[in-house]
């Protein structure tokens, strides 16, 4: 059963929280982070992207980068920009986007749960990215950023969260520059904290929604610390790591689309003719066409949009991977133009649905790309089915919005 542990969070004062809270480290490259941090000494980017405070030609994986993260973290604490709570609490973090608000429980997940597959995964991780975040955790001795988990919704937990939110004003409440609303409550009633933890302990499994590399890094460093501690007892802070847990019925996965550089030497006419074998193809004209349902795709080619509906028998309904639209697209289209490995091919790129289908059109019309394919979003049920069966999703399948803001609360692996 899943663990949700209270912890003594490090948090910013209210008057600087909007300036300190940042987007996650992996949604900005270093150049973008430098620009975003310009003139803002408070932003957490100084800790999670510490290369922005070093010369531009620095190797992002050099030890001096991780040392700078540690130095900046210590400075934030010394300056009173991250202040410890007086006791171990849980927290509620809500996000508002497009008129919808989702409520997550912030607490620590268990390293044991990760190792024992109580925390279920649906993506492969890359060792270089894992090791980068492991070095960052070792350097700061903290989980600076939360990971994004889902759990099977539980009515009793929902009711406690709703009651707390209704009866208490948020500690933080702001709209970020990107238009997403962020709302944060401190659950400082220890009786309620215990009740939430006990109810959470009845949940059989949790699911990594976003942040597989950070999850792996946090768990592996925790496991490393326990092996290196001859006096290990099991209740040390390194046995736990920072996560925001959202009920699955409040989450929305948005589309994750593809653009390709060429058709592998095929003419447009021959390519379109070949699609008829596996798809019902309908020309839609110059107006943007959005996929209407599972197994329906939109394609943009030569200034025209098309609807592509996969024909019965071209995919396997009983296979949790084979039935995914990303798999259908790969098997029936991308393979035919010799794009076989999505992780390594330089002929394909991926565009999160947050950018809109207009971005697909722009990249094709500019001549940078030859064709674009938009997909209907994966469902939470599909994600959970895949994780439960021990399968791995193809690359670039899920895109969650809103992203968590980093810096609303930090989990220290030191006793504070």
Phi and psi in degrees as a GROMACS rama.xvg file:
@    title "Ramachandran Plot"
@    xaxis  label "Phi"
@    yaxis  label "Psi"
@TYPE xy
-76.3166  147.726  UNK-2
-104.587  134.131  UNK-3
-128.275  110.904  UNK-4
-108.82  134.548  UNK-5
-69.5628  155.78  UNK-6
-152.914  163.093  UNK-7
-89.5143  96.3355  UNK-8
-75.584  150.846  UNK-9
-98.7535  123.346  UNK-10
-135.085  152.71  UNK-11
-79.9325  151.107  UNK-12
-59.4438  152.363  UNK-13
-56.2017  -37.845  UNK-14
-71.1512  -12.7699  UNK-15
-119.546  2.23821  UNK-16
-60.5705  -39.7992  UNK-17
-65.4994  -35.3233  UNK-18
-75.5976  -33.4113  UNK-19
-79.1942  -43.0516  UNK-20
-62.7765  132.63  UNK-21
-129.859  167.573  UNK-22
-70.3127  158.299  UNK-23
-61.3878  156.824  UNK-24
-60.051  -30.6397  UNK-25
-94.3956  5.63565  UNK-26
-102.34  -0.726982  UNK-27
-127.033  135.754  UNK-28
-81.6971  175.6  UNK-29
-64.5127  -37.654  UNK-30
-64.0095  -44.3272  UNK-31
-64.9991  -37.898  UNK-32
-66.181  -40.5345  UNK-33
-59.3545  -43.2618  UNK-34
-66.8979  -43.7013  UNK-35
-67.3923  -31.4596  UNK-36
-86.2603  -8.03404  UNK-37
-56.3935  124.978  UNK-38
75.9999  8.48448  UNK-39
-125.409  95.9372  UNK-40
-72.573  -16.7268  UNK-41
-84.7982  -23.4912  UNK-42
-58.143  139.263  UNK-43
-65.3161  -13.1435  UNK-44
-56.3695  -26.5413  UNK-45
-64.3176  -20.1802  UNK-46
-102.919  -42.4282  UNK-47
-87.2552  -17.8984  UNK-48
-129.873  59.6013  UNK-49
-65.1104  -13.9075  UNK-50
-62.5991  -17.7073  UNK-51
-67.273  -16.685  UNK-52
-100.972  12.7516  UNK-53
-124.238  168.087  UNK-54
-54.6666  147.972  UNK-55
-62.1795  -25.1059  UNK-56
-89.9692  9.45798  UNK-57
-66.2056  142.63  UNK-58
-69.2476  121.289  UNK-59
-65.2708  -14.5293  UNK-60
-107.177  11.5565  UNK-61
-72.3494  151.511  UNK-62
-60.3362  -31.5988  UNK-63
-63.5829  -25.7247  UNK-64
-68.0914  -45.3759  UNK-65
-69.1879  -35.703  UNK-66
-62.5592  -36.9972  UNK-67
-67.415  -36.5567  UNK-68
-59.823  -45.256  UNK-69
-64.0186  -44.3885  UNK-70
-60.7567  -44.9487  UNK-71
-68.9326  -37.1072  UNK-72
-62.0399  -45.3511  UNK-73
-61.403  -38.1142  UNK-74
-67.2496  -40.4713  UNK-75
-59.7338  -40.6128  UNK-76
-70.3097  -43.148  UNK-77
-63.291  -36.5645  UNK-78
-78.6176  -5.86375  UNK-79
78.6577  23.0172  UNK-80
-90.4168  -18.5254  UNK-81
-132.451  113.05  UNK-82
-119.758  133.097  UNK-83
-72.346  141.651  UNK-84
-69.3265  163.384  UNK-85
-82.6754  -15.9381  UNK-86
-149.696  177.85  UNK-87
-84.5119  118.638  UNK-88
-124.083  167.901  UNK-89
-104.968  167.04  UNK-90
-138.385  154.252  UNK-91
-114.004  128.9  UNK-92
-123.701  116.699  UNK-93
-112.987  146.972  UNK-94
-128.398  138.199  UNK-95
-118.749  132.821  UNK-96
-155.42  132.309  UNK-97
53.5975  38.6692  UNK-98
77.9202  5.12265  UNK-99
-116.865  138.989  UNK-100
-120.306  133.64  UNK-101
-117.331  139.724  UNK-102
-114.738  119.843  UNK-103
-113.302  151.875  UNK-104
-96.8615  124.166  UNK-105
-97.4299  121.513  UNK-106
-164.363  -177.569  UNK-107
-92.9335  133.791  UNK-108
-87.5278  167.192  UNK-109
-102.713  134.987  UNK-110
-58.0817  -40.9976  UNK-111
-59.2951  -40.697  UNK-112
-61.8754  -36.2041  UNK-113
-67.1098  -47.3568  UNK-114
-65.4312  -31.7567  UNK-115
-96.468  7.75373  UNK-116
64.0522  25.1879  UNK-117
-73.1356  -32.6395  UNK-118
-90.2056  114.022  UNK-119
-98.4281  144.798  UNK-120
-115.9  157.774  UNK-121
-132.648  5.4805  UNK-122
-129.875  150.921  UNK-123
-78.4932  150.578  UNK-124
-109.771  155.342  UNK-125
-101.491  133.142  UNK-126
-58.02  -38.9132  UNK-127
-64.6352  -38.5202  UNK-128
-74.3633  -36.5432  UNK-129
-59.5143  -49.4451  UNK-130
-65.1705  -36.1384  UNK-131
-57.9866  -49.9332  UNK-132
-71.4422  -29.9353  UNK-133
-63.7617  -43.3502  UNK-134
-62.4007  -35.9854  UNK-135
-67.6935  -42.3088  UNK-136
-65.3222  -42.2624  UNK-137
-61.6477  -41.8493  UNK-138
-67.5944  -42.3553  UNK-139
-91.1663  -18.2789  UNK-140
52.9497  44.8452  UNK-141
-158.614  156.387  UNK-142
-95.7168  99.4798  UNK-143
-73.1114  -29.4134  UNK-144
-125.93  140.347  UNK-145
-78.0379  156.041  UNK-146
-98.1941  161.816  UNK-147
-108.073  108.694  UNK-148
-112.586  154.643  UNK-149
-116.948  153.38  UNK-150
-142.675  154.396  UNK-151
-61.7778  121.922  UNK-152
-53.0176  138.967  UNK-153
-128.434  120.32  UNK-154
-56.2011  -41.6675  UNK-155
-64.9224  -36.9772  UNK-156
-68.5375  -45.0665  UNK-157
-54.4891  -43.07  UNK-158
-65.8521  -40.6127  UNK-159
-65.4721  -43.7118  UNK-160
-62.0327  -46.3658  UNK-161
-59.8266  -43.2253  UNK-162
-65.6971  -41.1131  UNK-163
-64.9266  -45.1132  UNK-164
-63.2748  -40.2756  UNK-165
-67.5371  -29.6719  UNK-166
-99.8808  -2.4744  UNK-167
-138.345  137.189  UNK-168
-72.2599  148.858  UNK-169
-68.2717  145.31  UNK-170
-68.0773  -41.345  UNK-171
-126.562  144.904  UNK-172
-158.409  103.296  UNK-173
-151.523  158.997  UNK-174
-108.504  123.167  UNK-175
-73.732  168.999  UNK-176
-61.3328  -23.7225  UNK-177
-84.9796  2.56001  UNK-178
93.2249  -4.60506  UNK-179
-83.0752  135.89  UNK-180
-90.4468  139.199  UNK-181
-128.444  128.646  UNK-182
-135.2  135.839  UNK-183
-142.619  127.414  UNK-184
-119.229  144.65  UNK-185
-98.6432  118.328  UNK-186
-89.2953  92.5027  UNK-187
-104.324  11.7186  UNK-188
-91.3545  109.141  UNK-189
-65.6441  -24.1095  UNK-190
-68.0959  -42.9776  UNK-191
-67.5323  -39.0882  UNK-192
-56.5974  -47.4906  UNK-193
-64.7857  -41.1503  UNK-194
-62.772  -43.5172  UNK-195
-63.833  -43.3253  UNK-196
-62.4211  -40.7363  UNK-197
-65.7316  -43.2449  UNK-198
-64.4488  -39.0551  UNK-199
-64.6102  -32.0862  UNK-200
-65.777  -9.40644  UNK-201
-89.7855  -6.77139  UNK-202
-83.6302  127.755  UNK-203
-71.4152  -29.049  UNK-204
-159.888  154.93  UNK-205
-120.328  166.874  UNK-206
-132.626  130.312  UNK-207
-70.3986  115.283  UNK-208
-87.8886  -50.1474  UNK-209
-145.262  133.215  UNK-210
108.363  40.7825  UNK-211
-62.5141  -37.8881  UNK-212
-69.8137  -41.872  UNK-213
-66.8702  -36.5993  UNK-214
-62.9087  -49.8462  UNK-215
-60.3758  -44.4786  UNK-216
-62.0038  -45.6669  UNK-217
-62.5263  -43.915  UNK-218
-68.7961  -40.9509  UNK-219
-68.8333  -37.8404  UNK-220
-67.068  -40.6866  UNK-221
-59.1947  -43.4847  UNK-222
-64.8811  -38.0385  UNK-223
-61.9111  -44.2375  UNK-224
-65.8388  -38.1774  UNK-225
-67.0844  -36.6516  UNK-226
-67.8582  -29.4631  UNK-227
-90.2794  -1.08376  UNK-228
-107.721  105.573  UNK-229
-64.9462  -19.7255  UNK-230
-102.387  21.6572  UNK-231
-55.8238  131.402  UNK-232
-114.237  -29.254  UNK-233
112.664  -13.3396  UNK-234
-106.366  5.75359  UNK-235
-65.9063  153.39  UNK-236
-61.7447  -26.0027  UNK-237
-69.8913  -9.32828  UNK-238
-79.5655  0.0280185  UNK-239
-139.517  156.96  UNK-240
-145.196  159.289  UNK-241
-77.1195  128.943  UNK-242
-147.186  150.335  UNK-243
-108.003  122.999  UNK-244
-106.253  117.826  UNK-245
-108.97  139.442  UNK-246
-62.9549  138.722  UNK-247
-62.1665  -27.8712  UNK-248
-79.586  -1.3086  UNK-249
-101.99  -7.38686  UNK-250
-94.59  149.297  UNK-251
-126.784  127.331  UNK-252
-96.4587  131.918  UNK-253
-105.428  168.958  UNK-254
-65.6829  152.097  UNK-255
-131.476  108.47  UNK-256
-104.383  170.623  UNK-257
-127.572  144.987  UNK-258
-129.554  142.768  UNK-259
-123.662  149.759  UNK-260
-79.5479  -26.1568  UNK-261
-161.52  170.841  UNK-262
-106.664  24.7921  UNK-263
58.6285  40.4366  UNK-264
88.1939  -6.03852  UNK-265
-77.8656  146.715  UNK-266
-74.7545  160.153  UNK-267
-56.6272  -41.9641  UNK-268
-64.1883  -45.6383  UNK-269
-66.4627  -38.4694  UNK-270
-63.5555  -47.162  UNK-271
-62.5845  -39.9022  UNK-272
-62.506  -41.0101  UNK-273
-65.0807  -30.3484  UNK-274
-64.5785  -27.5627  UNK-275
-62.0794  -21.2679  UNK-276
-64.0918  -38.0431  UNK-277
-114.536  -12.9705  UNK-278
-130.706  151.022  UNK-279
-84.2517  114.58  UNK-280
-103.656  125.701  UNK-281
-127.725  123.968  UNK-282
-75.4734  131.917  UNK-283
-111.065  -9.80182  UNK-284
89.779  -161.923  UNK-285
-78.6932  -17.7733  UNK-286
-76.9213  138.228  UNK-287
-55.2922  131.674  UNK-288
-113.664  128.213  UNK-289
-106.286  135.649  UNK-290
-55.3837  139.608  UNK-291
-95.2351  -21.2043  UNK-292
-167.949  173.766  UNK-293
-56.423  141.928  UNK-294
72.6071  8.87585  UNK-295
-111.528  130.511  UNK-296
-120.889  154.739  UNK-297
-112.706  142.951  UNK-298
-126.866  139.479  UNK-299
-117.203  121.546  UNK-300
-149.638  127.812  UNK-301
51.676  49.6244  UNK-302
66.1838  18.5028  UNK-303
-130.009  145.682  UNK-304
-99.0311  145.591  UNK-305
-131.123  147.87  UNK-306
-97.8988  128.066  UNK-307
-119.315  117.757  UNK-308
-114.365  119.017  UNK-309
-63.091  132.783  UNK-310
-75.6324  148.422  UNK-311
-54.6442  139.943  UNK-312
91.4635  -7.26434  UNK-313
-91.992  -3.51746  UNK-314
-145.163  164.657  UNK-315
-105.855  106.482  UNK-316
-64.6022  -24.3702  UNK-317
-89.8783  -3.65778  UNK-318
-103.49  116.114  UNK-319
-61.7284  -25.0203  UNK-320
-88.3309  -44.3484  UNK-321
-62.752  -26.5074  UNK-322
-84.2981  -10.4682  UNK-323
-68.1123  142.522  UNK-324
-64.8959  -30.9689  UNK-325
-63.995  -35.7187  UNK-326
-71.1122  -43.3865  UNK-327
-59.8118  -44.8751  UNK-328
-61.5202  -44.0697  UNK-329
-63.5307  -47.2464  UNK-330
-69.2052  -39.7471  UNK-331
-97.633  -15.4006  UNK-332
-126.947  -57.7486  UNK-333
-65.3352  -40.3757  UNK-334
-59.1685  -35.4456  UNK-335
-69.0198  -22.5918  UNK-336
-107.402  21.3846  UNK-337
63.8285  35.9902  UNK-338
-105.574  97.1633  UNK-339
-99.6445  -37.2028  UNK-340
-115.709  104.004  UNK-341
-66.2853  -22.5715  UNK-342
-78.264  -24.5953  UNK-343
-120.468  -17.8212  UNK-344
-67.6733  135.491  UNK-345
-95.7994  11.5722  UNK-346
-100.336  4.02904  UNK-347
-135.232  147.294  UNK-348
-136.739  165.341  UNK-349
-124.756  137.946  UNK-350
-129.403  115.579  UNK-351
-63.6024  142.529  UNK-352
-61.5226  -17.7725  UNK-353
-60.4747  -24.4803  UNK-354
-81.3179  -12.4812  UNK-355
81.1337  160.141  UNK-356
-72.92  -16.8269  UNK-357
-60.8609  -29.8866  UNK-358
-67.8257  -36.1246  UNK-359
-63.2132  -46.876  UNK-360
-59.3831  -43.8993  UNK-361
-60.4195  -43.08  UNK-362
-71.7296  -29.327  UNK-363
-78.3485  -45.3676  UNK-364
-62.5525  -29.1526  UNK-365
-72.2983  -14.6408  UNK-366
90.9246  -7.50796  UNK-367
-65.2564  -38.2152  UNK-368
-124.438  156.782  UNK-369
-92.4863  -41.0208  UNK-370
-147.978  157.665  UNK-371
-132.074  149.506  UNK-372
-132.854  124.682  UNK-373
-106.923  140.995  UNK-374
-116.929  152.827  UNK-375
-74.0635  139.255  UNK-376
-63.6452  148.437  UNK-377
-65.7463  147.924  UNK-378
-94.17  158.498  UNK-379
-60.0459  -35.6942  UNK-380
-61.585  -42.8221  UNK-381
-61.9532  -43.9886  UNK-382
-59.7432  -46.3908  UNK-383
-66.8232  -40.702  UNK-384
-59.666  -42.3991  UNK-385
-66.7828  -45.3455  UNK-386
-64.6501  -40.5528  UNK-387
-65.2791  -31.4642  UNK-388
-90.2169  4.30495  UNK-389
76.05  15.3565  UNK-390
-88.3731  167.214  UNK-391
-120.291  130.674  UNK-392
-70.1985  150.544  UNK-393
-60.109  160.929  UNK-394
-59.5715  148.401  UNK-395
55.0506  54.4675  UNK-396
-101.589  -40.3595  UNK-397
-114.393  143.415  UNK-398
-136.669  115.845  UNK-399
-99.695  138.109  UNK-400
-136.476  148.835  UNK-401
-71.2421  156.681  UNK-402
-74.6805  150.591  UNK-403
-68.5187  140.384  UNK-404
-81.8412  136.063  UNK-405
-92.2843  139.661  UNK-406
108.498  -7.04074  UNK-407
-66.5521  -33.5448  UNK-408
-155.524  143.073  UNK-409
-122.083  143.436  UNK-410
-107.596  115.767  UNK-411
-87.1775  138.142  UNK-412
-84.7381  -7.4746  UNK-413
-86.8112  153.074  UNK-414
-69.8785  127.199  UNK-415
